[in-house]
Amino acid sequence: MAFSDVTRLKILERLQLGEKCATVLRELVKAGQSTLSHHMKILVDSGIVSARKEGKWTFYSISESGGRYAASLLKYITSIPKTFDKTASRVEHAYTAADDSRPEPAQICENNIKQRGPEALERFTIVVDTSSDLTPEFIKEHGIEVMPMPFILDGVEHSGGYWQDISGKEFYDALRNGSVANTSQINLNAFVETFTEFAEKGKDVIYLILSANLSATYQNSQIALADVKEKYPDCNIFPIDSISATAVGTLLTMLAVKKRSEGLSAQEAAQWLENKKHSLFGVFTVDDLMYLYRGGRVSKLAAVGGSLLGIKPILGINPDGSLGLKEKAYGRDASLKLLISQLERSVEPGTVLDTVLIPHTDCEEDALKLAGMVKEKFEVRQLEIILMGPVIGAHVGPGTVALVYEADMTRDKFENKFYKKS
């Protein structure tokens, strides 16, 4: 169940009067206890409310930052053109308590959004690189800006973005037939030009970038931003090291879109995403270790030996954004079961998963099998199978399948609990 801006405004108004969150939610959305618990977790994680008693979903109150957020959201939603001052003046108490013509909060929001248009909610621009593997449809729908990361296939550079001049099938078939693919980071000049353009237009920007421990792209963005700030010191551009790759970046982008629609500023959303990124998990298994060897991720001995023995490693993104070996399996089915095992260990039993993404490199049958295994264990609101792009696909090779989701714990806590060496 998703909350509209109208419902969210109602909740925040009631909370400012000192009412308990659970009571407000029950009355406004007629939700059951499991739904209430889910939304209370969201409100607590976002800092809007404070937990007064650990584990008891009825004991919550609006936090100091939540009060400020409620006030700013109320002001934002009701800031309409002067021709509608009579409606807007509700916030300034122009209507008396006995005035029956006073509009309801829901009507204020609906009128405001209708008059100002959807662009009123676009408070900042979201920029990603092509390692995030967003689909063209998602990019267009949400107005995402994309900075392409070039890849080179058999000496020919492709820099047009996500499958612009070659299809996924053609790319992975080429790799299967012996072609060699390499990738390149986004250079410094490209960042300077892009950031300068945003600064000149006065646009606020969040830029979600491939892990700094997998590419120098993030470092280039930092150098470029420092250069641009010398001329435009007040520009609001926030590069974020996603400490991730492929569909983990997709999931982080989805959350950025959500925070933007909720009315957060670029700075507020950037801070929220910096915290949230640590609980986004991505684990995968590869079909051929030789691709990881060519990229310097495993030794030649491990690659050759593992291939001969049928070892299918379970790899994942470490807390610092580097790539790490988690476990080993013998055979494909066993490796898929280990991916599910990680999900089960990092998420509480009975949890309703909001979003699960399954990226793959031209092995849709295995991706569908993994999706079925997820649904056997958990209820999922949104599950998407994604064809992994060439930026990451070049390094893992065809036959890779991954599992991406938001966990109940951070990667650091998970590593310490299950993989810490004694």
Secondary structure, DSSP 4 states (H G I P E B T S, - for coil): -PPPHHHHHHHHHHHHTT--HHHHHHHHH---HHHHHHHHHHHHHTTSEEESSTT-TT-EEE-HHHHHHHHHHHHHHT---GGGHHHHTTTTT-S-TT-TTPPPHHHHHHHHHHHH-GGGG--SEEEEEGGG---HHHHHHTT-EEEPPPEEETTEEE-SSTTSSS-HHHHHHHHHTT--EEE-PPPHHHHHHHHHHHHHHT--EEEEE--TTT-SHHHHHHHHHHHHHHH-TT--EEEEE-S--THHHHHHHHHHHHHHHTT--HHHHHHHHHHHGGGEEEEEE-S-THHHHHTTSS-HHHHHHHHHHTEEEEEEE-TTS-EEEEEEEESHHHHHHHHHHHHHHHS-TT-EEEEEEEEESS-HHHHHHHHHHHHHH-EEEEEEEEE--HHHHHHH-TT-EEEEEE-SS-HHHHHHHHT---
